[in-house]
Structure formats: structure tokens, C-alpha cells
């Protein structure tokens, strides 16, 4: 399956199921926040 066919399949799915646009957006925001916390977690600890 070519890349453009996959993109068209995703686009068609999202057009038929618009609530998934919000779900995917929320998932991307959550993942970006988790990445930020994970990246900053090690540097925020101060040793003795």
C-alpha cells in the first residue's frame, strides 16, 4: 500500500468519525507533555 493510499484511508476514516480527531489531538498533547516531563525529570533532582 502506497503512502498516499494510507493517508487517504486515514483521511476518509477521520471524515467518517470526526470524534476521533479530538481523541487523536488529546493523545498527541498527552504524549508531548509526558515527553517534556520525562526529559526534565532527571535535571530537576538536586543531590546532597
VOGU-3710 file (C-alpha; in Angstrom, 3 decimals, decimal comma):
1> xxxxxxxxxx> 0,000/0,000/0,000  1,479/3,333/-1,050  1,857/6,211/1,375  -0,791/8,316/-0,382  -3,271/5,437/-0,103  -2,636/5,211/3,642  -3,124/8,963/4,010  -6,374/8,771/2,063  -7,571/5,903/4,245  -6,823/7,873/7,410
11> xxxxxxxxxx> -8,474/10,970/5,990  -11,567/9,017/4,997  -11,749/7,407/8,438  -11,489/10,787/10,186  -14,119/12,306/7,893  -16,492/9,471/8,771  -15,622/9,567/12,509  -14,939/13,197/13,473  -14,788/12,488/17,225  -11,502/10,649/16,606
21> xxxxxxxxxx> -9,912/13,951/15,549  -10,335/15,201/19,113  -9,192/11,912/20,603  -6,031/11,872/18,471  -5,335/15,522/19,299  -5,680/14,835/23,029  -3,408/11,791/22,733  -0,726/13,838/20,953  -0,933/16,560/23,599  -0,642/13,960/26,369
31> xxxxxxxxxx> 2,374/12,344/24,721  4,085/15,705/24,275  3,567/16,516/27,960  4,857/13,109/29,059  7,950/13,617/26,920  8,588/17,002/28,475  8,222/15,636/32,000  10,455/12,667/31,239  13,135/14,884/29,716  13,100/17,361/32,588
41> xxxxxxxx> 12,799/14,795/35,369  16,482/13,937/35,605  17,723/17,513/35,619  15,318/18,719/38,310  16,757/16,464/41,025  19,376/18,141/43,162  21,758/15,923/45,098  23,267/16,496/48,549
//
